[in-house]
Amino acid sequence: MNSKNLREWYETNKRDLPWRNTQNPYFIWISEVILQQTRVAQGLPYFLKFVEQFPDIQSLANASEVEILRLWQGLGYYSRARNMHKTAKIVAENHHGIFPNSYENLLKLKGIGPYTASAIATFAFNEKVAVLDGNVMRVLARIYGFEGDISVQKNKNILHDIAIEILPNTNYSIHNQAIMEFGALQCVPKNPNCEICPFKLECIAFEQKKVSVLPFKKKAKKSIDRYFTYYIYRCENKIAMKKRISGDIWEGLYDFYLAENHLNDIVNLQNGVFVLETETIKHILSHQNLWIKFIVVEIKNLDNTFVNKNNLVFLDQNEINQIGVPIVIEKFLKKHKHLIFK
């Protein structure tokens, strides 16, 4: 795969994205963490919000976890947001707020793995390192006809070696941006337009009619089903919420009193009046399907023992706007706020 031809394609077809117009390692780092979660179109608004609220690594390090999770809301994999916060604190405290300027030293930072370290090193410091994300693996697997399972580390290492071999003698940053963009725009996962591809004559997958099956990746494990019944206790225009603990989805975010796997669970409501009971909805996460029902209950006198035992706090609408909640909770609150908050 000729780097010169790749860079020429890039100059003609590249998108104008804010993290490409800077060599600031902080902005590049933020963009890479977000784009590991989602596509550019969905990730761009999150990037802009993050750099507006936290314009440098010190401001991110000084932020509370609640603020960060609130901005991250909707991206999923909230552990990455928490790890990002931890990394910011490490850089701020141990490196005077300055990112290390080499791949090897970046890799020493807790929370930064090989891909992110290589991305920062090449895009911010033009270091001669190869990036290997999903887009790059797809391009290389197709052009070189690599049929190994790309979810296996030894096969990733093989593709990484190929990525290194095709690096040019200069313009490393442009080359790496180009191959990532080529995978995002031209060599797309499904139904790529191979007829206009500048590399079709050297693409083994195209020649052997294997574009639709390469790269090969073993199917992910089957998703499990979980059944949630949320009770939203309302008292004096405040509703009861609970911060989720570690070891499960949505760690650090707030949701309602939850009865899992007990669809007919009835709590001692003490003069409670049912305000709303929704249909069961399906919310899809990575490897989990959540079947969720919401029940809103107006409470006159809720037993404090029950409140304390379940670590519930009563919050009004403004207070809820300041905390992080799962996207499915946010959607419910927006849809039914006229019933929940009088």
C-alpha positions as CSV (number, residue, x, y, z in Angstrom):
1,M,0.0,0.0,0.0
2,N,1.7,3.1,-1.2
3,S,1.8,5.9,1.4
4,K,2.1,8.7,-1.2
5,N,-1.1,7.5,-3.0
6,L,-2.9,7.2,0.4
7,R,-1.9,10.8,1.4
8,E,-3.0,12.1,-1.9
9,W,-6.4,10.5,-1.4
10,Y,-6.6,12.0,2.1
11,E,-5.8,15.6,0.9
12,T,-8.8,15.3,-1.5
13,N,-11.3,13.5,0.7
14,K,-10.5,14.4,4.4
15,R,-13.1,15.8,6.7
16,D,-12.4,19.1,8.4
17,L,-12.4,18.1,12.1
18,P,-11.2,20.3,15.0
19,W,-8.7,17.8,16.5
20,R,-6.9,17.7,13.1
21,N,-6.3,21.4,13.2
22,T,-4.1,21.2,16.4
23,Q,-1.1,19.5,17.8
24,N,-2.3,20.0,21.3
25,P,-1.9,16.6,22.9
26,Y,-4.8,17.3,25.3
27,F,-7.3,17.9,22.6
28,I,-6.0,14.9,20.6
29,W,-6.3,12.7,23.7
30,I,-9.9,13.8,24.4
31,S,-10.9,13.2,20.8
32,E,-9.4,9.7,20.7
33,V,-11.0,8.6,24.0
34,I,-14.4,9.8,22.7
35,L,-14.0,8.3,19.3
36,Q,-13.3,4.9,20.8
37,Q,-16.9,5.0,21.9
38,T,-18.7,6.3,18.8
39,R,-18.5,7.6,15.2
40,V,-17.3,11.1,14.4
41,A,-20.8,12.5,13.7
42,Q,-22.0,11.4,17.2
43,G,-18.7,12.1,18.9
44,L,-18.0,15.7,17.6
45,P,-20.6,17.4,19.9
46,Y,-19.2,15.6,22.9
47,F,-15.7,16.7,22.0
48,L,-16.8,20.3,21.7
49,K,-18.6,20.2,25.0
50,F,-15.6,18.7,26.8
51,V,-13.0,21.2,25.5
52,E,-15.4,24.1,26.1
53,Q,-16.0,23.1,29.8
54,F,-12.5,21.7,30.4
55,P,-10.1,23.7,28.0
56,D,-7.0,22.1,29.5
57,I,-5.9,19.1,31.5
58,Q,-5.7,21.0,34.7
59,S,-9.4,22.0,34.5
60,L,-10.4,18.4,33.8
61,A,-8.3,17.1,36.7
62,N,-10.0,19.6,39.0
63,A,-13.5,18.6,37.9
64,S,-15.7,16.4,40.0
65,E,-16.5,12.9,38.7
66,V,-20.2,14.0,38.6
67,E,-19.4,16.8,36.2
68,I,-17.5,14.5,33.9
69,L,-20.1,11.7,33.9
70,R,-22.8,14.3,33.2
71,L,-21.0,15.4,30.0
72,W,-20.2,11.8,29.1
73,Q,-23.9,10.9,29.4
74,G,-25.1,8.9,26.4
75,L,-21.7,7.6,25.2
76,G,-21.7,4.4,27.3
77,Y,-18.7,2.6,28.9
78,Y,-18.6,5.1,31.7
79,S,-15.5,3.5,33.1
80,R,-13.6,5.2,30.2
81,A,-14.8,8.6,31.5
82,R,-13.6,7.7,35.0
83,N,-10.3,6.5,33.7
84,M,-9.9,9.7,31.7
85,H,-10.4,11.7,34.9
86,K,-7.8,9.6,36.7
87,T,-5.3,10.1,33.9
88,A,-5.9,13.8,33.9
89,K,-5.1,13.9,37.6
90,I,-1.9,11.9,37.1
91,V,-0.7,14.3,34.3
92,A,-1.6,17.3,36.3
93,E,0.0,16.2,39.6
94,N,3.0,14.2,38.4
95,H,3.8,15.9,35.1
96,H,3.0,19.5,35.8
97,G,0.0,19.3,33.4
98,I,2.2,18.5,30.4
99,F,1.8,15.3,28.4
100,P,4.9,13.2,27.8
101,N,6.1,13.7,24.3
102,S,6.9,10.2,23.2
103,Y,5.1,6.9,22.7
104,E,7.1,5.0,25.4
105,N,6.5,7.6,28.0
106,L,2.8,8.1,27.1
107,L,2.3,4.4,27.5
108,K,3.6,4.6,31.1
109,L,0.5,6.7,32.0
110,K,-2.2,4.7,33.7
111,G,-5.3,4.8,31.5
112,I,-3.5,5.2,28.2
113,G,-3.0,2.1,26.1
114,P,-1.0,1.4,23.0
115,Y,-3.5,2.8,20.5
116,T,-4.1,6.1,22.4
117,A,-0.4,6.5,23.1
118,S,0.5,6.0,19.4
119,A,-2.3,8.4,18.3
120,I,-1.0,11.2,20.6
121,A,2.6,10.5,19.8
122,T,2.1,10.8,16.0
123,F,-0.6,13.5,15.8
124,A,0.9,15.8,18.5
125,F,4.6,15.1,18.1
126,N,4.9,13.5,14.6
127,E,6.6,10.5,16.1
128,K,7.2,7.5,13.7
129,V,4.7,5.1,15.2
130,A,1.9,3.3,13.6
131,V,-1.7,3.6,14.7
132,L,-4.0,0.6,14.7
133,D,-7.7,1.1,15.3
134,G,-10.6,-0.7,13.8
135,N,-10.6,1.3,10.6
136,V,-6.9,0.6,10.1
137,M,-7.2,-3.1,10.8
138,R,-10.0,-3.4,8.2
139,V,-8.0,-1.6,5.5
140,L,-4.9,-3.8,6.1
141,A,-6.8,-7.1,6.4
142,R,-8.6,-6.5,3.1
143,I,-5.6,-5.2,1.1
144,Y,-3.2,-7.8,2.3
145,G,-5.8,-10.6,2.5
146,F,-5.3,-11.3,6.2
147,E,-7.8,-13.9,7.4
148,G,-6.9,-14.2,11.1
149,D,-9.3,-13.3,13.8
150,I,-8.6,-9.6,14.5
151,S,-10.0,-9.9,18.1
152,V,-6.9,-12.1,19.0
153,Q,-3.9,-10.1,20.2
154,K,-1.3,-12.0,18.2
155,N,-3.2,-11.2,15.0
156,K,-3.4,-7.6,16.0
157,N,0.3,-7.7,16.4
158,I,0.7,-9.0,12.8
159,L,-1.4,-6.2,11.4
160,H,0.6,-3.7,13.5
161,D,3.8,-5.0,12.0
162,I,2.3,-4.4,8.5
163,A,1.2,-0.9,9.6
164,I,4.8,-0.2,10.6
165,E,6.2,-1.5,7.3
166,I,4.1,0.9,5.2
167,L,5.0,4.0,7.2
168,P,6.7,6.6,5.0
169,N,10.1,8.1,5.8
170,T,8.4,11.4,6.7
171,N,4.9,12.8,7.3
172,Y,4.0,10.1,9.8
173,S,1.1,12.1,11.2
174,I,-0.5,12.7,7.8
175,H,0.0,9.0,6.8
176,N,-1.7,7.8,10.0
177,Q,-4.6,10.3,9.7
178,A,-5.0,9.2,6.1
179,I,-5.2,5.5,6.7
180,M,-7.7,6.0,9.5
181,E,-9.8,8.3,7.3
182,F,-9.6,5.9,4.4
183,G,-11.1,3.2,6.6
184,A,-13.8,5.5,7.9
185,L,-14.9,6.9,4.5
186,Q,-13.8,4.5,1.7
187,C,-13.0,1.0,3.1
188,V,-16.2,1.0,5.2
189,P,-17.4,-2.2,7.0
190,K,-20.4,-2.9,4.8
191,N,-20.8,-2.5,1.0
192,P,-17.7,-0.3,0.3
193,N,-17.6,1.2,-3.2
194,C,-14.6,-0.8,-4.4
195,E,-14.9,0.4,-8.0
196,I,-13.6,3.8,-7.0
197,C,-11.0,2.6,-4.6
198,P,-7.5,3.7,-5.6
199,F,-6.1,0.4,-4.2
200,K,-8.5,-2.0,-5.8
201,L,-5.9,-3.5,-8.1
202,E,-3.6,-4.5,-5.2
203,C,-6.4,-5.4,-2.8
204,I,-6.4,-9.2,-2.2
205,A,-9.9,-9.2,-0.7
206,F,-11.3,-7.4,-3.8
207,E,-9.5,-9.8,-6.1
208,Q,-10.7,-12.9,-4.2
209,K,-14.2,-11.5,-3.6
210,K,-13.7,-11.6,0.1
211,V,-14.4,-7.9,0.9
212,S,-17.7,-8.9,2.7
213,V,-15.9,-11.4,5.0
214,L,-12.7,-9.6,5.8
215,P,-11.6,-8.7,8.3
216,F,-12.7,-11.8,10.2
217,K,-13.8,-11.3,13.8
218,K,-15.2,-14.0,16.1
219,K,-18.8,-13.2,17.0
220,A,-19.2,-11.6,20.4
221,K,-20.7,-13.5,23.2
222,K,-24.5,-13.6,23.3
223,S,-26.2,-10.8,25.1
224,I,-27.9,-11.5,28.4
225,D,-31.4,-10.3,29.4
226,R,-32.0,-8.3,32.6
227,Y,-35.4,-7.2,33.9
228,F,-35.6,-3.8,35.7
229,T,-38.6,-2.3,37.4
230,Y,-37.9,1.2,38.5
231,Y,-40.0,2.8,41.3
232,I,-39.9,6.6,41.2
233,Y,-41.0,7.8,44.6
234,R,-42.2,11.4,44.5
235,C,-42.6,13.5,47.6
236,E,-43.1,17.3,47.7
237,N,-42.0,17.7,44.1
238,K,-38.8,15.8,44.7
239,I,-38.0,12.3,43.5
240,A,-35.9,9.6,45.2
241,M,-32.7,8.6,43.4
242,K,-29.7,6.4,44.2
243,K,-26.1,6.5,43.2
244,R,-25.0,3.2,41.5
245,I,-22.2,1.4,43.2
246,S,-19.1,-0.2,41.5
247,G,-19.2,-3.6,39.9
248,D,-22.1,-3.1,37.6
249,I,-23.3,-1.0,34.7
250,W,-23.6,2.8,35.1
251,E,-21.2,3.0,38.1
252,G,-21.2,6.4,39.6
253,L,-24.4,7.5,37.9
254,Y,-27.8,8.0,39.5
255,D,-31.0,6.0,38.9
256,F,-34.2,5.2,40.8
257,Y,-35.1,2.5,43.4
258,L,-34.6,-0.7,41.4
259,A,-36.3,-4.0,41.7
260,E,-34.4,-6.4,39.4
261,N,-36.0,-9.6,38.2
262,H,-39.1,-8.9,40.3
263,L,-41.6,-7.5,37.8
264,N,-44.4,-7.6,40.4
265,D,-42.4,-6.3,43.3
266,I,-44.5,-4.2,45.6
267,V,-42.8,-1.9,48.2
268,N,-44.5,-0.7,51.3
269,L,-45.7,2.6,49.9
270,Q,-47.4,4.0,53.1
271,N,-50.3,5.8,51.5
272,G,-48.6,5.8,48.1
273,V,-50.6,6.7,45.0
274,F,-49.7,5.3,41.6
275,V,-49.2,8.2,39.2
276,L,-47.8,6.3,36.2
277,E,-46.8,2.8,35.1
278,T,-45.1,2.6,31.7
279,E,-45.0,-0.2,29.2
280,T,-41.8,-2.3,29.4
281,I,-39.1,-0.9,27.1
282,K,-36.0,-2.5,25.7
283,H,-32.7,-0.7,26.2
284,I,-29.7,-2.3,24.5
285,L,-26.2,-2.2,25.9
286,S,-23.0,-4.0,25.0
287,H,-23.7,-7.7,25.8
288,Q,-26.9,-6.8,27.8
289,N,-30.5,-6.3,26.9
290,L,-32.4,-4.4,29.6
291,W,-36.2,-4.7,29.8
292,I,-37.3,-1.7,31.8
293,K,-40.6,-0.7,33.4
294,F,-41.1,2.6,35.2
295,I,-43.6,3.1,38.0
296,V,-44.1,6.6,39.5
297,V,-45.6,6.8,43.0
298,E,-46.7,9.8,45.0
299,I,-45.7,9.4,48.6
300,K,-47.1,11.3,51.6
301,N,-45.0,9.6,54.3
302,L,-42.2,7.3,53.2
303,D,-40.5,5.3,56.0
304,N,-37.1,6.8,56.7
305,T,-35.8,3.3,57.5
306,F,-36.5,2.3,53.9
307,V,-34.9,5.5,52.5
308,N,-31.8,5.1,54.6
309,K,-31.4,1.3,54.0
310,N,-31.5,1.9,50.2
311,N,-29.3,5.0,50.2
312,L,-32.0,7.1,48.6
313,V,-31.8,10.9,48.3
314,F,-34.7,13.2,47.3
315,L,-33.8,15.6,44.5
316,D,-35.7,18.3,42.7
317,Q,-35.5,19.0,39.0
318,N,-32.7,21.5,39.2
319,E,-30.6,19.2,41.3
320,I,-31.1,16.3,38.9
321,N,-29.9,18.4,36.1
322,Q,-26.5,18.7,37.9
323,I,-25.9,14.9,38.2
324,G,-25.1,12.2,35.8
325,V,-27.8,9.7,34.9
326,P,-28.0,6.9,32.4
327,I,-29.4,8.0,29.0
328,V,-32.5,5.8,29.5
329,I,-33.2,7.6,32.7
330,E,-32.7,11.0,31.1
331,K,-35.1,10.1,28.3
332,F,-37.8,9.0,30.7
333,L,-37.5,12.2,32.8
334,K,-37.8,14.4,29.7
335,K,-40.8,12.5,28.4
336,H,-42.7,12.5,31.6
337,K,-41.4,15.6,33.5
338,H,-45.0,17.1,33.3
339,L,-46.2,14.2,35.5
340,I,-43.2,13.9,37.7
341,F,-42.5,17.5,38.5
342,K,-45.6,19.6,39.1
